[in-house]
Amino acid sequence: MGLKKLQPSASGQGHAQPSRQSSVQPPALMVQGTCSNAGKSLLAAALCRLLARRGLRVAPFKAQNMALNSFVTSDGKEMGRAQVLQAAACGLAPDVRMNPVLLKPTSNTGSQVIVLGEPVGQMRVGEYLRYKPTAWKAVRRAYDSLAAGMDVMVLEGAGSPAEINLKAHDIVNMRMARHAGALVALVADIDRGGAFAALAGTMALLTRAERCRVGGFILNKFRGDASLLDPALAMLQRRTGKPFWGVVPMLENLRLPEEDSVSFKQGLTPGLHAGGHADPAEAGLLDIVVPDLPHLSNATDLDALRDEPGVRLRIVRSAEHWGAPHAVILAGSRNTVDDLRFLQRSGLAQCVRDFACQCQQLGRGAVVGICGGLQMLGAEIADPLGLEEGGCEPGLGLLPLGTRLLAAKRLRRTCGWAHPCLTGLERQSVCGYEIHHGQTALVSVDISPDLPAGAKTSVRVVMADSEEQPLGWGLCDAQGRARVWGSYLHGLFDVDGFRHAFLQSLRHDAGLPAAPLASYGLGPELDRLADAVEDALDMPAILAQLGLA
């Protein structure tokens, strides 16, 4: 049945209907939470999918995102991964207007500020607060432009709207809801406990006008029999005058990209017990170690590997949990210099070096670096402008590469090829995107003395773009296979053909039998998410309050 627009009317729930900013703006639903990690991003993606499946033109929007996982659009602009996923749920190409402000933390007190896909500077908290009026203007323009071509908008808040110490500078929660004329769904994570108190407390701290904007509550990540919640739901509804729109179950093994590296790390297999003994039931799995970098970014590069049925992707933070991996991947970093220092302090740097030498000598396994990880594999990283820590830091010394961090940031979608030495097969096509300040090149330096004689002369370009410009370098063993290599190409392992060839080559090297291979795609998982949310929510009530039926 098709949808038609209706005029908002009193719902009988004892609360006023929010007024819209202007007659030209489409109806808007905003997902806000009682806390961070309540599941706002995925619920917004599910609602985008549900509305799109009803034949509506729908787009996502988040005024300000703080995350280290980012994406490069087709026009070379940078935006948060959560809105990229939500755009996919809508059947739209990613557009920086969907996430006009992106903050990428580089320390506990400072972030790189990206506005409409372009970096505008490195700012500490006080500097950004002074800049926020300018950011707010960009946010309003982006929203109005994007919303003008839509039937309905789905917005996402950040953290909680009741952070009273932050409300004066808010541009992402209730202030944005007011500009969009949005109806607010307030979400609580019941899995972490205290959900009813969080909902009641949030409502108590909101102003009367803000409470009127809240249309209903959603409990997220519930395990068990939802009917047991009925008395509590009824009591809270009586106290607040707001209906419960539904209880969404905990969705296990959802194969969708995480918004930030914190959530990604929580979903990985933790480091093994001291001594590195694996569970016997997992013998036969390809064991891939990922050092737990404090500033790990673009962890989505590893999603496709994590979801392969024959792979155990394992996060390690200390040398005692290293174990006996088949491969090691150094992922991207928003502060490569500081993460290098962490590797040295933790003993993981020596673990990586020792493993690289083992791979080279035995002719099996691989050490792989992606973007910041590639830079770490080299001889040194120079930061003359102080973009990260300043000065010059020695790298791991496994590749004769020097990296210089420059003011200009390289942002582009890239396609190219991977050398046969990476998989043992013919050239593989690869596609992805580049996000980096570093300029890397071969340099004339000595690399690790533990590597076999002549190793330095075995370094070659192992990945290049369609114009034959280098995207990655590798160190080959006596058989011509790259055992230490890195690339600037994010999304490299999302390419099924390359990923499968790489994993099968590692299994062959380790004497492991072939394993089933998975195809990596978002569509089926987005539909599974949307189906579960539709079953859980009172969608007719939500559509009615939006003026849609």
N, C-alpha and C positions, 0 to 999 in steps of 0.2 A: 504494500500500500504506500502510495506517495505521501509526502509531507506537505503541509501547507502552513503558512504563517498565521498565527492567531494573535489577538491582542492580549497582553498580560492581564490577568484578573486576580482578585483576591483568592488565595488558595485555601482559606479556611484553617490554616495552620497557626494563626495568631501572629503573623508577622507581615510587615509591609513588603511590597514588591520593589526591587531596585529600579530606579529610573535610568533610562539610557542617556548617553552623552548627547546624542543628536539623532534625528530621524534617519540619517543616511548610514549610521553604523549598524552592522548586523548584530543579532543577538550573540551573546558571549557567555561561555561557562568557564569559570576559573577554578582550578584545583589548588587549594591551599592546604597546608598541613599543620598539625600541632607541634611538629618537630622536623628536623632534617631526617632524611632517609625514611620517611613515612610511606614512600611509594608513589609520590606525586607524579614523577616523570612517566612511569609505566601506566598509571591510571589515565593520565592525559593522553598517552599514545593509544590506549584502548578506546577511550571516548572519541578520539579522532577517527579511528577505524570504524567504530560503530556508526558515527554520523556520516562518514564517507560511503559506507555500505547502504545507507538509506538514500543515496543519490544527491546528497548535499555537497556543495563546494565548501570545504572546511580547511582551515589552516591553523597550525600551532603558533604559540607566541610565548616567549619568556623574556621579560624586559632585561634582566641581568642574571647571568649564570656565572658561578664560580666553579671552575673545573679544569683539570689538566688534560682531559680527553677532548680533543678538538678535531675539526674536519675542514677540508678545503673544498670550496664550491667550484663549480665549473668555470667561474670567472675569477678564480684565484683569491677568494676571500675566506676568512677563518671564522668558524662559528662552533658552538657547543654541540657535542654528539647527541645529547638528549633531544634537541629539536630536529636533528637529522633523522633520528628514529621516528619521531612524531610526524615529520614530513612524509616519510615512507609510508606510514600508516594512512596518511591522507591521499597517497598516490601522487605526491608533489615532489619536484626537485628541491633540494635544500636551498634556502634563500636567507641571506644574512639578516633580512628584516625580521625573520622569525626569532632571532636572538641578537638584538642590536648591541648589547654590551656583554662582553665576555671578559672575566677576570681570571688570569692564570697565575696562581700564587708562586712566587719564587723564594719566599721566606715566610716566617711567622707574621711579619708586619708589612710585607710589600707584595705587589702583584704587577704583572704586565697588564695594561688596560687596552682592550681591543674594542673599537667602536665601529659598527657596520663593517666588520671584517678586516679593519686596518688597525695595526698597533698605533696608539697615540702616546705611549710613554710608560715608563716604569714608575709606579707611584706607591708611596707609603700611605697608611690609612688617612692621615691628616690631609695629604695632598689630594687624595681621591675625594674626600668629603667636600673639599673646595671645588673640585671639578664636577661634582654630581649635578648641579643645575644645567651644565652644558650637556651632560649625558642624558638627563631627563628630556631635554628638547629633542635629542636624537631618537630617544625611545618613542616619544609621542608621534614624531613624523613617521617613523618606521611602522608603527602600529596602524596609523590612519591610512597609510599607503597600502599596506598589505590587506587590511580589512575591507577596503573599498571594493575589492573584487570577489568577496566571499559571501556565502549564505549564513555562515555561523563561524565563530572563532572559539578555539579552546586554548585558554591561557594556563600557565603554570606559575605558582608562586615560588618562594624560596624560604627555607627554614620555617619560621612561624610568623604569622601576622601580629602576634602578641608580644614580640620582643620590644618591650617599651623603651629600652635604651637605644633602639635603632629606628623607631618609628618616625622621628623628626626628619630623617634622611631617606625614608623608604621610597623606592621607585619600582619595587617588584611585587609587593603584596597589595594592600588595600588601596594605596594611591593609584596603582595601575588598574585595579578593579573599578575604581571610581571613574577613571578616564574612559575605560572601555564600556562602562555601564554593565559590568559583568555580574552574573549570578554566581555566588561562591559555593563550592562544595568543600566542606571542611573535613579533612581526612586524618584519622589517627591510626597508628600502628599498634594493634592489640597484641602482637607477638612479644613486644618488649615490655608490656605491662603498663598499668596506669592510664589506659586509654580514656576511660570515662572521666577521670579527674582532669586529664589534659584537655578534653573537649569542653568541660564545664569551666575550667580555669581560663582557657582561651576566650570563651564567650564573655567571661566576667571582665577581662582586661580590654576588650574591644569597646569602642565608643558605641553609642546607641545607633548612629547611622551605619557603622560597620556591621553591627549585629543584624540590622535589617537587610544587609546585602547577603548574608549567609542564607542559602536556601535549604540546606540539609546537611546531614552528617553521613560519613562513610567510615566504617571500620575496615581496616585492611590487614591482610596477612593472618587470618584466623585459622586455627587448627581445631577441628572437632565438630561437635553438633551445634550449629548456630542457634537452634531453638532454645538452648540453655541461656542465651543472652536476653531473651524476651523481657523478663522483669526489669533488667537494668536499662534496656532500650526505652521501655515505657516510662521509667522514672526520669531519665534524662530528658526525654521529650516533654514531659510535664514541666520540668524545671526551666527549660529554655524556650519552649514553644516551637522548637525546630524538629522536623521529622528525620528519621533515619532512612536514608535512601538505599541502604544495603550493607551486607557484610561480605566482603570479598575474601575468598579462601587463600591460604598460602599456596602459591603456585610453584611447585618444585621443578628444578631443572629447566627453567625457562631460558632458551638459548637466544637471548637478546643482549646487545651491547649495554654495558654499564655506563652511567653518567660520569663516574670518576673512578680513579684507581683504588680508592678505599673500598668501594663495593666490590670491585673486581678481585682484590686480594682476599676478601672474605670468602669468595666463592672458590678459591683455589685450594688444592691439597696442601696442608701445612708441611713444614719441614719435618723430616723423619726424626725419630728419637736419636739421642746421642749415639754415635756408632753407625748410623745410617742404615739400619736393617729394615728392609721393606717387608710389608705384609705378604706372606707366602701366597695368599689368594690373588695378589696383584702381579705375581711373577708372569712375565710375558707381555706386560705393558711396556710401552716405550716411555722411559722416565726422562722428562725434560725439566731441568732446574731453571728457575727465574730468580735471580737475586732480588731481594726486597728493597729496592732503592727508595729512600725517603721521598724523593721528588719524582717518582715514576710517573710518566705521562703517556698518553695515547696507549693505554693498556689494552684498548680494543684491538690492537695489532695481534693479540694473542687469543682472541675469542674463538677463532676458527680452530686453532690447535687444541684449545681446552675442550671443545665439543666433539673432537674425534674420538670414536669409541675405543681405539687401541692405544690412547695416549694418557699418561698421567702428568699433568702440568703441576709442578711443585714449587711453592714459594719458600725461599730460605733467607734467613736473616743473620745466620752465624755459621762459622766454619764447621762446628760440631754436628750440624744438621745437613751437611753436604751430601752424604751418601755416595752412591756410585751411578751417577746419571749417564744417559746415552748422549745427551746434548745439553748445551747451556745457551740461554738466550738473554742477552743484556738488552732490555727494552729502552724506550725513549726516556728522556729526563728533562725536566724544566730547569734544573740547576745541575748541569753535568759535572762541574768542578766540585761542588759540595758532595755529590753522590760518589765521585771518584774517591774522595777522602773517606767517605763512609766505608767503601769497599776495602780500603787499606786498614782502617781501624778495626773492622770486624773480622779480618782474616780472609774475607771472601776473595780479595784481589789475588792472593796467592793460590787459593783454590782454583780460580779461573785460569791462572798461568799454568799451574800443574796439569790441569785437565787438558789445556790446549797442547802442551808438550806430549801428553799421553796420546791424544788424537793423532798428532803428527807422526809419532814414532810407531804406533800400532796400526795406523791406517784405518781408523774407524772413529765415528762420532764427529761432532762439530761444535765450535763456539761461534755464535751468531750475534752480531750487534745491529740494532735498528736505530737509526738517527743518532741520538745521544749515545746509545750503546756502541755504534760504529766509532764515534769520536773517542770513546774511552779505550777502544782497542788499540789506538794509535800511540805514537811516541809522546805527544804533548798537546795540550790545549791552551791557547793564548787568549786572554780576555782583556785586551788593552783598554777597552772603553768601560770596563766594569759593568757589563750587562748582567753578569751573574756574581762572581766573587772578586773579579779583577786579578791581574797578574798572570802567571803562567804555571800550569800544573802538569807534572809528568803523567802520561797515560799508563796503560797496562803494558805497553811496549811489545805488543804481539803483531802489530802491523807497522811498517815504516810510513806512517801518516802523520801529518801535522794539521791541526785545525785552528783557525783563527775566527773568533766570534766578531761579526761585523754588525753595524747598526741596521743595515737593510735586512729584512726578513724575506726569505724565499718561500713563496706560497704558490703552489701550482699543482694541478692534476697532471699526472705523468703516466705514460705508457712506454714500455720498452721490452727488453729481453734479458734473460738470465743465462749465463754461460753453462754449458754442459757439465763443467767441473763441480757445480753445486748439487747435481742430482745423479750424475752418471748417465743421463739421457741426453737427447738432443736439446737444442736451445728451447727454452720455455718462454712463452709470452707472459708478461707481468704488467699489472696496472696498479696505481695507487695514487698517493699524493705526498708532496714534500712540505714540511713546515720546519724551517731551521734558520738560525742566524749564522751558523758555522760555514766556513769555506774550507774544504778539506782537499789535500793534495799529497802525492807521494813526496817524501823528503829523504835526504841522504843521511840516515842515522842508523846506529846499531839497534837491532831489536833484541828481544830476550835471549840471553846467552844460553838458556836451557834448550832452545830450539835446535834441531839438527843443523849441521853445517850446510850452508847454501840455501837455507830457508828464505833468506831475504830476496834472493834472486828468483824465487818461485812466486812472488807476489804479482798478481795480475788484476786487471779490471774484470770483475765477475758480473757486473750488471751495468747496463747503459740505457739511456732513453732512445727514442726513435731517431734522434739526430746523432747518436753514437757518443753523447756526452756521458762521462762516468757517473754512475749512481752508487757504485759499490766496488770494494776491493777485497781480494782474498789471498790467503797463503795456502799453497797446494802442497800435498805430500808427494812422495816419490812416484806414486801412480797417477799423479795429475788431478787428484781430487782435493777440493778446497776444504780444509779442516778448520781454518779460522777465517771468517769472512763477515762483512757488514755492508749495509746498504742504507741510503737515506730514504728509501721508499716505504712509507707507511701503508698499511693495507696489503702488503706483499703476500701474506699467508691467507688472505681472503680469496685468492685466485685458486680455485679447486685444482686445476692441473698442476700448478707449481707445488702447492702444498702436498698433494698426494705423492708426487714424485720425490720430494724431499723426505717425507716421512718413510716411504718405502725404502729409500736408499739407506736411511739410518737403521731400519729394521734388518735389512739384508746385512749391513756391516756388523750388527750385533748378533747375528745368527738367530733372530726372532722370526717366527712364521709370519706370513702376510696377514694383515688384519682388515676387517671391513673398513670402508672409507665413507665418510659423510659428505654430503653436498652442503655448502654453506649458503644459506639464504634467509632473509628476514620474513618473507611473506607468510609461510605456514605458521611460524611462531607468533607473528602479530595476530593472525586469525585465532590461534589457540588462546591468546591473551584476551582478545576481544570477546570471544565466545564465553569465557569464564566470567568476565566482568558483566556481560549482558545478562547472564543467568543470575548473577548476584544482586544487580541493582534494579531499582524501580524506575526503569527508563521512561515509561509513560509519564510518571510524575515529574521527572527531570525535564522532559520535552515540553510538558504543559507549562512549567514555570518559565521556560525559555521562550514561550510563545510559538512553539512548534508542535504539531501533532500529525 
